[in-house]
């Protein structure tokens, strides 16, 4: 617990580490936080200051930092098998994880293909859809559709179905853009479905898949829409023989009130992407779940008809074991039911924030809460809010002028109340 150690790690990081999604020059005025350790919903720096992790460390940490049950599972796995390639080999954790996830879909999605991060999962789903149509004699179906404001990752293929200007303007010349159809969060369900139908009537013979973030579009500013849109979109995709890809990387694993967000619409997609919370925030892991129909289209003696995609760490045993321990906690602690109670208390805290005169458009879906802050005079609101929140022992990272809570599922009633009260205190300073 000393300032010298803290300053040393910050200086060394600035000299050698290029931080993600960051303008490094900003750290001349906004110092890095050098973390020492984590416990539960809290992160600690080298000087002993603590920060309530209100964003689950970029939406990945479900059951707290240094969770004893996940720790124990990983320690056990370390003595068994740390890694082996999944080409030509298999192992217990990847088989068990695949079986348990398939069972959660009632085996509608019975096949899992593994990677390490969310963007890779999106790339896999897009390639798998394209290759499926080629294998079934529909070579012309090679285009994709995404929603306005969509975010599906920052690799080249994933950027093609992303509609966030800061990314598309910088890298747009590198990739082939998808068709962009209005989001129901922007224009309402009826108009969004009407526009989707118009596009499919015109171009379904060239379209392989539609990709959506079910219920909540996170990176655009936590834009929310009703499950009924997904229900009707599934019907449209069936009518026009187009795949539906559900990117549940941010919204899956209980974030929206059900384990899979698609459950609330009563549908299953053709491809479902998971990452972030699936390993409890411990290790990089992503996967794509798909149907037996898709799987069978690749099952053939000709290797060229197989799915030609690989990652060195595909199905890593340690990451899969962390995911199994995460699923154990869901089952043993009845997390989905308890999260509904916890979400109600988050809603009560959010109601207190909503009374602040600078706050508008308050919204919630399960364990995701958000509000907008009315335009402020000076630029850099998100950085100023982030910095002031740290002074209040909070880790909150606004998207533009949208402030959101996406905390771990282990918050106590006291911590939820503190999250609300301290958010108001930050607003008093930043949005005065």
KOLTOR-626829 format. One record per residue (C-alpha): residue in three letters; x, y, z; residue number from 1. Coordinates in steps of 0.02 Angstrom, whole numbers, plus 32768, in hexadecimal, padded with zeros to 4 digits. Example, Ala and Ser with C-alpha at 12.3 -4.5 7.8 and 13.67 -1.06 7.14 Angstrom:
<rs>
 residuo   px   py   pz num
     ALA 8267 7F1F 8186   1
     SER 82AC 7FCB 8165   2
</rs>
This chain:
<rs>
 residuo   px   py   pz num
     UNK 8000 8000 8000   1
     UNK 8072 808C 7FC8   2
     UNK 806C 8119 7F4C   3
     UNK 8119 80F5 7F07   4
     UNK 80E6 8047 7ECC   5
     UNK 8047 808E 7E80   6
     UNK 80A5 8116 7E21   7
     UNK 812A 809A 7DE7   8
     UNK 80AA 8024 7D97   9
     UNK 8051 80B6 7D44  10
     UNK 80F3 80FC 7CFA  11
     UNK 812C 8052 7CBC  12
     UNK 8082 802F 7C6F  13
     UNK 8080 80D5 7C12  14
     UNK 812E 80B0 7BCF  15
     UNK 810B 8001 7B91  16
     UNK 8050 7FD7 7B86  17
     UNK 7FDE 8018 7AFC  18
     UNK 7F34 8016 7B4F  19
     UNK 7E95 7FE4 7AF0  20
     UNK 7E10 805D 7AB5  21
     UNK 7E78 80EB 7AFD  22
     UNK 7EC6 818C 7AC0  23
     UNK 7F69 8178 7B1D  24
     UNK 7F8A 8234 7B23  25
     UNK 7EF3 8248 7B95  26
     UNK 7F56 81F2 7C1E  27
     UNK 7FC1 828D 7C2C  28
     UNK 7F2F 82D8 7C8C  29
     UNK 7ECC 823D 7CBF  30
     UNK 7F42 81C7 7D1B  31
     UNK 7F35 810B 7D09  32
     UNK 7EFB 80A8 7DA0  33
     UNK 7F7A 8022 7DCE  34
     UNK 7F18 7F92 7E18  35
     UNK 7F5E 7F22 7E9E  36
     UNK 7ED2 7EA3 7EB9  37
     UNK 7E17 7E85 7EB5  38
     UNK 7D9A 7E3B 7F2D  39
     UNK 7CE1 7E26 7F0E  40
     UNK 7C9A 7EBF 7EB7  41
     UNK 7D33 7F28 7EE5  42
     UNK 7DDA 7F51 7E94  43
     UNK 7E6C 7F94 7EFA  44
     UNK 7F04 7FFC 7ECB  45
     UNK 7FB2 7FF8 7F18  46
     UNK 7F88 8086 7F90  47
     UNK 7EF5 8026 7FD9  48
     UNK 7E6D 808A 7F82  49
     UNK 7DDA 8022 7F48  50
     UNK 7D5F 8033 7EB7  51
     UNK 7CB4 7FE3 7EA4  52
     UNK 7CB8 7F8D 7DFB  53
     UNK 7C15 7FD1 7DB5  54
     UNK 7C3A 7F96 7D03  55
     UNK 7C78 7EE5 7D2A  56
     UNK 7D22 7F12 7CDF  57
     UNK 7CDB 7F28 7C2F  58
     UNK 7C43 7EB9 7C4E  59
     UNK 7CA1 7E18 7C71  60
     UNK 7CA6 7DFE 7D2E  61
     UNK 7C06 7DA9 7D69  62
     UNK 7C2B 7D65 7E17  63
     UNK 7CAF 7DD8 7E5C  64
     UNK 7D6B 7DE2 7E53  65
     UNK 7DCF 7D52 7E9E  66
     UNK 7D33 7CE8 7EAF  67
     UNK 7D61 7C55 7F21  68
     UNK 7CFD 7BD3 7EBF  69
     UNK 7D43 7C03 7E15  70
     UNK 7DF1 7C10 7E61  71
     UNK 7DE3 7B5F 7EA7  72
     UNK 7DA9 7B18 7E00  73
     UNK 7E3C 7B68 7DA4  74
     UNK 7EBB 7B2C 7E25  75
     UNK 7E79 7A7C 7E11  76
     UNK 7E7F 7A88 7D52  77
     UNK 7F32 7AC9 7D56  78
     UNK 7F6A 7A23 7D9D  79
     UNK 7F0D 79C2 7D16  80
     UNK 7F1D 7A15 7C6C  81
     UNK 7F47 7ACA 7C44  82
     UNK 7F37 7AC2 7B86  83
     UNK 7F33 7A4D 7AF1  84
     UNK 7F02 7A6F 7A3F  85
     UNK 7E4E 7A46 7A17  86
     UNK 7E74 7A07 7967  87
     UNK 7E78 794A 7974  88
     UNK 7E67 794E 7A33  89
     UNK 7DE0 7973 7AB3  90
     UNK 7DD4 7982 7B6F  91
     UNK 7D57 797D 7BFD  92
     UNK 7D3C 7A38 7C1C  93
     UNK 7D13 7A63 7B66  94
     UNK 7C9C 79CF 7B55  95
     UNK 7C42 79F5 7BF8  96
     UNK 7C33 7AAE 7BCF  97
     UNK 7BED 7A8B 7B22  98
     UNK 7B6E 7A10 7B68  99
     UNK 7B34 7A84 7BF2 100
     UNK 7B20 7B1A 7B7F 101
     UNK 7AC1 7AB2 7AFE 102
     UNK 7A4C 7A77 7B88 103
     UNK 7A27 7B2C 7BB5 104
     UNK 79E0 7B41 7B05 105
     UNK 797C 7AA0 7B0F 106
     UNK 79FC 7A5E 7A92 107
     UNK 79B9 7AD4 7A0C 108
     UNK 7A6E 7B10 7A00 109
     UNK 7ACD 7A6F 7A19 110
     UNK 7B79 7A93 79D0 111
     UNK 7BFE 7B09 7A18 112
     UNK 7C94 7B4F 79BC 113
     UNK 7D16 7BA6 7A2B 114
     UNK 7D88 7C3C 7A20 115
     UNK 7DD2 7CBB 7A99 116
     UNK 7D76 7D62 7A89 117
     UNK 7CD2 7DAC 7A53 118
     UNK 7D09 7DF3 79AC 119
     UNK 7D4E 7D48 797D 120
     UNK 7CA6 7CF9 79A7 121
     UNK 7C4F 7D75 7934 122
     UNK 7CCD 7D4F 78A9 123
     UNK 7CAA 7C95 78C0 124
     UNK 7BEE 7CAB 78B5 125
     UNK 7BFA 7D15 7817 126
     UNK 7C73 7C9D 77C2 127
     UNK 7C0D 7C07 77F7 128
     UNK 7B6E 7C53 77AF 129
     UNK 7BC5 7C81 770B 130
     UNK 7C14 7BD4 76FD 131
     UNK 7B6F 7B7D 7727 132
     UNK 7B1A 7BD1 7693 133
     UNK 7BAC 7BA5 7621 134
     UNK 7BA7 7AEF 7659 135
     UNK 7AEC 7AE7 7636 136
     UNK 7AFA 7B2F 7588 137
     UNK 7AC9 7BE4 75AD 138
     UNK 7B6D 7C38 7580 139
     UNK 7B1C 7CE2 7563 140
     UNK 7AEE 7CF3 761C 141
     UNK 7B88 7D4E 765A 142
     UNK 7B48 7DF4 76A0 143
     UNK 7B17 7E22 7752 144
     UNK 7A9C 7E96 77A9 145
     UNK 7AB6 7EF2 784E 146
     UNK 7A52 7F73 78AF 147
     UNK 7A79 802B 78BA 148
     UNK 7AE7 804D 7951 149
     UNK 7B20 7F98 7957 150
     UNK 7BC7 7F63 799F 151
     UNK 7C0D 7EB5 7982 152
     UNK 7CC8 7EC7 799B 153
     UNK 7D60 7F19 794F 154
     UNK 7DB2 7E94 78E3 155
     UNK 7D9C 7EB2 7829 156
     UNK 7D0B 7E3B 780F 157
     UNK 7CB1 7E73 78AC 158
     UNK 7CC6 7F29 787B 159
     UNK 7C66 7F03 77DC 160
     UNK 7BC9 7EEA 7845 161
     UNK 7BEE 7F78 78BF 162
     UNK 7B9B 8022 78AF 163
     UNK 7BFB 8091 7928 164
     UNK 7C47 8127 78CD 165
     UNK 7CE9 8132 792F 166
     UNK 7D16 8084 78EE 167
     UNK 7CC8 8087 7842 168
     UNK 7D14 812F 7814 169
     UNK 7DC4 80FB 7847 170
     UNK 7DC5 804F 77F6 171
     UNK 7D36 804F 7779 172
     UNK 7DA6 803C 76E1 173
     UNK 7DE7 7F95 7724 174
     UNK 7D49 7F2E 771D 175
     UNK 7CA4 7F0D 76C5 176
     UNK 7C14 7F65 771A 177
     UNK 7B73 7F0C 7747 178
     UNK 7AC5 7F4C 7722 179
     UNK 7A90 7FBC 77B3 180
     UNK 79D8 7FB9 77E4 181
     UNK 798C 802B 786A 182
     UNK 798F 7FE8 791A 183
     UNK 78E9 7FD4 7978 184
     UNK 793B 803A 7A02 185
     UNK 7946 80CC 7987 186
     UNK 78A6 80C4 7921 187
     UNK 7833 804B 797D 188
     UNK 780F 7F94 795D 189
     UNK 778F 7FA6 78D2 190
     UNK 77F7 801A 7867 191
     UNK 7895 7FB6 7885 192
     UNK 783F 7F15 784F 193
     UNK 77F1 7F6B 77B8 194
     UNK 789C 7FA7 777F 195
     UNK 78E7 7EFB 779B 196
     UNK 785D 7EAB 7733 197
     UNK 787A 7F26 76A5 198
     UNK 7933 7EFA 76A1 199
     UNK 7914 7E3E 76A8 200
     UNK 7891 7E47 761F 201
     UNK 7910 7E9C 75B0 202
     UNK 79B0 7E40 75DD 203
     UNK 7992 7D9F 763E 204
     UNK 79E1 7D38 75B3 205
     UNK 7A86 7D91 75D6 206
     UNK 7A78 7D9C 7695 207
     UNK 7AC5 7D15 7702 208
     UNK 7A95 7D55 77B0 209
     UNK 7A50 7DDF 781D 210
     UNK 7AB4 7E02 78BB 211
     UNK 7A6C 7E58 7955 212
     UNK 7A95 7E7D 7A0B 213
     UNK 79F9 7E38 7A60 214
     UNK 7997 7EB5 7ACB 215
     UNK 7A27 7F2D 7AF1 216
     UNK 7AA0 7F81 7A78 217
     UNK 7B2B 7FA7 7AF2 218
     UNK 7BB8 8008 7A9E 219
     UNK 7B45 8085 7A48 220
     UNK 7B0B 80C2 7AF3 221
     UNK 7AA6 8034 7B43 222
     UNK 7A14 803F 7AC9 223
     UNK 7988 7FC9 7AFB 224
     UNK 78F6 7F7C 7A9C 225
     UNK 7869 7F00 7ABA 226
     UNK 7879 7E42 7AA6 227
     UNK 77E6 7E43 7A2D 228
     UNK 785B 7E88 79A8 229
     UNK 78C7 7DED 79B3 230
     UNK 7830 7D7C 79A7 231
     UNK 77F7 7DCC 7906 232
     UNK 78A8 7DDB 78C1 233
     UNK 78BC 7D1E 78D7 234
     UNK 781D 7D06 7871 235
     UNK 785D 7D7B 77E8 236
     UNK 7903 7D1F 77DC 237
     UNK 78A7 7C79 77CD 238
     UNK 7833 7CC0 7747 239
     UNK 78C4 7CFC 76DC 240
     UNK 7941 7C6F 7701 241
     UNK 79BF 7CDF 7757 242
     UNK 7A23 7CAE 77F1 243
     UNK 7A0C 7D0B 7896 244
     UNK 7AA9 7D2B 78FD 245
     UNK 7A91 7D5E 79B3 246
     UNK 7B29 7DB7 79FA 247
     UNK 7B10 7D96 7AB4 248
     UNK 7BC5 7DBD 7AE0 249
     UNK 7B93 7E4F 7B51 250
     UNK 7ADD 7E25 7B75 251
     UNK 7AE7 7D69 7B94 252
     UNK 7B0D 7D0B 7C34 253
     UNK 7A7F 7D58 7C97 254
     UNK 7A9A 7E11 7C73 255
     UNK 79EB 7E34 7C32 256
     UNK 7988 7DC9 7CAE 257
     UNK 7994 7D1F 7C59 258
     UNK 7A30 7CB9 7C38 259
     UNK 7A22 7CD9 7B7C 260
     UNK 79CE 7D7C 7B49 261
     UNK 7978 7D21 7AB8 262
     UNK 7914 7CBB 7B35 263
     UNK 78A9 7D54 7B59 264
     UNK 7871 7D56 7AA3 265
     UNK 784A 7C9C 7AA1 266
     UNK 78C2 7C7C 7A11 267
     UNK 796B 7C31 79E9 268
     UNK 79DE 7C78 7964 269
     UNK 7A41 7C12 78E6 270
     UNK 7AE2 7C4C 7939 271
     UNK 7AF9 7C8D 79EB 272
     UNK 7B9D 7CE1 7A1E 273
     UNK 7BD7 7CDF 7AD3 274
     UNK 7C72 7D28 7B26 275
     UNK 7C96 7DA5 7BB4 276
     UNK 7C38 7D5F 7C4A 277
     UNK 7C3A 7CA8 7C15 278
     UNK 7CE1 7C8D 7C6F 279
     UNK 7CAE 7CFB 7D02 280
     UNK 7D29 7D7E 7CC7 281
     UNK 7DBE 7D0D 7CE9 282
     UNK 7E05 7CD5 7C41 283
     UNK 7DEC 7CFF 7B89 284
     UNK 7D66 7C8D 7B43 285
     UNK 7CE2 7C9D 7ABC 286
     UNK 7C75 7C24 7A5E 287
     UNK 7BF1 7C17 79D8 288
     UNK 7B5C 7BA4 79F2 289
     UNK 7AFF 7B66 795A 290
     UNK 7A7E 7AE8 791D 291
     UNK 7A8C 7A37 78DF 292
     UNK 7A52 7A73 7834 293
     UNK 7AE9 7AE5 7825 294
     UNK 7B60 7A62 786A 295
     UNK 7B24 79DE 77EE 296
     UNK 7B47 7A50 775A 297
     UNK 7C02 7A44 7784 298
     UNK 7C05 7989 77AC 299
     UNK 7C56 793F 7710 300
     UNK 7CF2 78DE 76D6 301
     UNK 7D30 7977 7677 302
     UNK 7D9B 79E2 76EA 303
     UNK 7D70 7A7D 7684 304
     UNK 7CBD 7A69 76BE 305
     UNK 7CF5 7A6A 7774 306
     UNK 7CF4 7B0B 77D8 307
     UNK 7DA0 7B55 77B8 308
     UNK 7DC2 7BBC 7853 309
     UNK 7E35 7BA1 78E7 310
     UNK 7E82 7BF2 7980 311
     UNK 7F19 7BAE 79DE 312
     UNK 7EBD 7BBD 7A84 313
     UNK 7E16 7B7A 7A46 314
     UNK 7DBB 7B24 7AD6 315
     UNK 7E47 7B46 7B52 316
     UNK 7E2C 7AD2 7BE9 317
     UNK 7E4D 7B58 7C6B 318
     UNK 7DD2 7BD2 7C1B 319
     UNK 7D4F 7B49 7C07 320
     UNK 7D65 7B16 7CBC 321
     UNK 7D4B 7BCB 7CF2 322
     UNK 7CAC 7BCC 7C8A 323
     UNK 7C71 7B29 7CDA 324
     UNK 7C8E 7B74 7D87 325
     UNK 7C2B 7C0D 7D4F 326
     UNK 7B9A 7B9E 7D18 327
     UNK 7BA4 7B42 7DBD 328
     UNK 7B8A 7BE6 7E1A 329
     UNK 7AF4 7C0E 7DAB 330
     UNK 7AA5 7B67 7DD5 331
     UNK 7AD5 7B55 7E8C 332
     UNK 7AA8 7C08 7EBE 333
     UNK 7A0B 7C18 7E52 334
     UNK 7A5A 7CB5 7E0A 335
     UNK 79D6 7CE1 7D88 336
     UNK 794D 7CE7 7E0D 337
     UNK 79BA 7D46 7E89 338
     UNK 79EF 7DC0 7E00 339
     UNK 7938 7DF2 7DEA 340
     UNK 7935 7E27 7EA1 341
     UNK 79DD 7E7E 7E8E 342
     UNK 79A1 7ED5 7DEF 343
     UNK 790C 7F1A 7E4E 344
     UNK 7980 7F67 7ECE 345
     UNK 79EE 7FAD 7E43 346
     UNK 794E 7FF8 7DFB 347
     UNK 7928 804A 7EA3 348
     UNK 79D7 8096 7EA6 349
     UNK 79C2 80CD 7DF1 350
     UNK 791F 8125 7E1F 351
     UNK 7980 8191 7E9A 352
     UNK 79FC 81BF 7E11 353
     UNK 796A 81E6 7D9C 354
     UNK 7935 8276 7E0C 355
     UNK 79D3 82D6 7DE3 356
     UNK 79A8 8367 7D6D 357
     UNK 7A35 833B 7CF4 358
     UNK 79F5 828A 7CD9 359
     UNK 7983 824F 7C4C 360
     UNK 794F 81B0 7BF1 361
     UNK 7963 813B 7C85 362
     UNK 7958 8085 7C52 363
     UNK 7976 7FD5 7C92 364
     UNK 7977 7F23 7C51 365
     UNK 79A1 7EA4 7CD8 366
     UNK 7A4D 7EC9 7D1F 367
     UNK 7A70 7F54 7CA1 368
     UNK 7A41 8006 7CD3 369
     UNK 7A62 80A7 7C74 370
     UNK 7A36 815E 7C69 371
     UNK 7A67 81F2 7BFF 372
     UNK 7AB0 8293 7C40 373
     UNK 7A6B 8330 7BF1 374
     UNK 7AEB 838C 7B84 375
     UNK 7B74 83DD 7BE9 376
     UNK 7BD4 8478 7BB7 377
     UNK 7C83 8432 7BAA 378
     UNK 7CC8 839D 7B4A 379
     UNK 7D0F 8300 7B95 380
     UNK 7C7A 82D5 7C03 381
     UNK 7C9E 821B 7C08 382
     UNK 7D53 8234 7C40 383
     UNK 7D21 82B4 7CC4 384
     UNK 7C98 8242 7D05 385
     UNK 7D0F 81AE 7D0A 386
     UNK 7D92 8212 7D6A 387
     UNK 7D16 8257 7DE8 388
     UNK 7CC8 81AB 7E00 389
     UNK 7D73 8166 7E32 390
     UNK 7D7A 81ED 7EB8 391
     UNK 7CD4 81A7 7EF8 392
     UNK 7D17 80F3 7EF9 393
     UNK 7CB7 80C5 7E5B 394
     UNK 7CEE 8078 7DB7 395
     UNK 7C72 80BD 7D38 396
     UNK 7CA0 80DC 7C82 397
     UNK 7C1A 813E 7C22 398
     UNK 7BFB 812A 7B69 399
     UNK 7BF4 81DE 7B2E 400
     UNK 7B72 822E 7B9F 401
     UNK 7B22 8186 7BCB 402
     UNK 7B4A 8146 7C79 403
     UNK 7B28 808F 7C97 404
     UNK 7B33 800D 7D20 405
     UNK 7B5D 7F5A 7CF3 406
     UNK 7B9F 7F18 7D9A 407
     UNK 7BD1 7E6A 7DD4 408
     UNK 7B43 7DFD 7E15 409
     UNK 7B8A 7DFD 7EC6 410
     UNK 7B5D 7EAE 7EFC 411
     UNK 7B15 7EBA 7FAA 412
     UNK 7A80 7F2A 7FD2 413
     UNK 7AF9 7FA4 8023 414
     UNK 7B68 7FA7 7F88 415
     UNK 7AD2 7FC4 7F17 416
     UNK 7A99 8057 7F82 417
     UNK 7B4B 809C 7F80 418
     UNK 7B53 808A 7EC3 419
     UNK 7AB7 80F7 7EB3 420
     UNK 7AEA 8179 7F35 421
     UNK 7B9B 818D 7EF4 422
     UNK 7B5F 8199 7E3F 423
     UNK 7AF4 822C 7E75 424
     UNK 7B8B 8279 7ECD 425
     UNK 7BF1 826B 7E2C 426
     UNK 7B65 82BB 7DC9 427
     UNK 7B61 834D 7E42 428
     UNK 7C18 836F 7E1C 429
     UNK 7C1E 834A 7D61 430
     UNK 7B75 8382 7D20 431
     UNK 7B64 8421 7D87 432
</rs>
